[in-house]
């Protein structure tokens, strides 16, 4: 990835861009059922939006909008939340690493 790509906004808004990494971490924490990390990310998001002079509620809204933007539009909730019904050993499994090239 080039320096210009790293400097490019993902959302068109600096505050929202600052929340994107938190959404990734939040997804992992929700998947793992890690309430302490979820709470810590909420606090961190509120600190970010406060730095832009915005109220705390904008943190929750920003996280929700970014997360929604990462989902495929039109997919039914049953499909999007299907991971909740996987056997525990599958739900917490590490993603498979690609096979080395021959």
C-alpha positions in Angstrom: 0.0 0.0 0.0 1.4 3.4 -1.0 1.7 6.4 1.3 -1.0 8.2 -0.8 -3.4 5.2 -0.2 -2.7 5.4 3.5 -3.5 9.1 3.5 -6.8 8.6 1.6 -10.0 8.9 3.6 -12.2 5.8 3.7 -15.3 7.7 4.6 -14.8 11.3 3.5 -14.9 12.5 7.1 -11.9 12.6 9.5 -13.9 11.9 12.6 -15.6 8.9 11.0 -12.2 7.7 9.6 -10.9 7.7 13.2 -13.7 5.4 14.2 -13.1 2.8 11.5 -10.4 0.9 13.4 -12.6 0.8 16.5 -15.4 -0.8 14.5 -13.0 -3.6 13.4 -12.0 -4.1 17.0 -15.7 -3.9 18.1 -16.7 -6.7 15.7 -14.0 -8.9 17.1 -15.0 -8.1 20.7 -18.7 -8.8 19.9 -17.8 -12.1 18.2 -15.8 -13.1 21.3 -18.4 -11.9 23.8 -15.8 -9.6 25.4 -17.9 -7.1 27.3 -14.9 -5.3 28.9 -13.4 -4.6 25.5 -16.7 -3.5 24.1 -17.1 -1.0 27.0 -13.5 0.2 26.5 -14.2 0.8 22.8 -17.3 2.7 23.6 -15.3 5.0 25.9 -12.6 5.4 23.3 -15.1 6.3 20.6 -16.7 8.9 22.9 -13.2 10.4 23.4 -12.6 10.6 19.7 -15.9 12.4 18.9 -15.3 14.7 21.9 -12.1 15.8 20.3 -14.2 17.0 17.3 -16.5 18.9 19.6 -19.3 16.4 19.1 -21.6 14.8 21.8 -21.0 11.3 23.1 -24.1 10.0 21.3 -22.4 10.7 18.0 -19.8 8.0 18.9 -22.6 5.3 19.0 -24.2 6.6 15.8 -20.8 6.8 14.1 -19.9 3.2 15.0 -23.3 2.0 13.9 -23.2 3.7 10.6 -19.7 2.5 9.8 -20.6 -1.1 10.8 -23.7 -0.9 8.6 -21.6 0.3 5.7 -19.4 -2.8 6.1 -22.4 -5.2 5.6 -23.8 -6.3 2.3 -27.0 -4.4 1.6 -30.2 -6.3 1.5 -28.9 -9.4 3.3 -31.5 -10.7 5.8 -30.7 -10.4 9.5 -31.0 -14.2 9.9 -28.0 -14.6 7.5 -26.0 -11.7 9.0 -26.3 -13.1 12.5 -25.9 -16.7 11.6 -22.5 -16.9 13.3 -24.4 -16.7 16.6 -25.7 -20.2 16.0 -22.5 -21.9 15.1 -21.1 -24.5 17.5 -18.7 -22.8 19.9 -15.6 -24.5 18.6 -16.4 -23.1 15.1 -17.5 -19.7 16.2 -14.2 -19.1 18.0 -11.9 -20.8 15.5 -9.0 -18.8 14.0 -9.3 -18.2 10.3 -7.4 -20.7 8.2 -4.2 -19.4 6.8 -3.6 -19.7 3.1 -1.6 -22.8 2.0 2.0 -22.0 1.0 2.7 -21.8 -2.7 4.5 -24.9 -4.1 
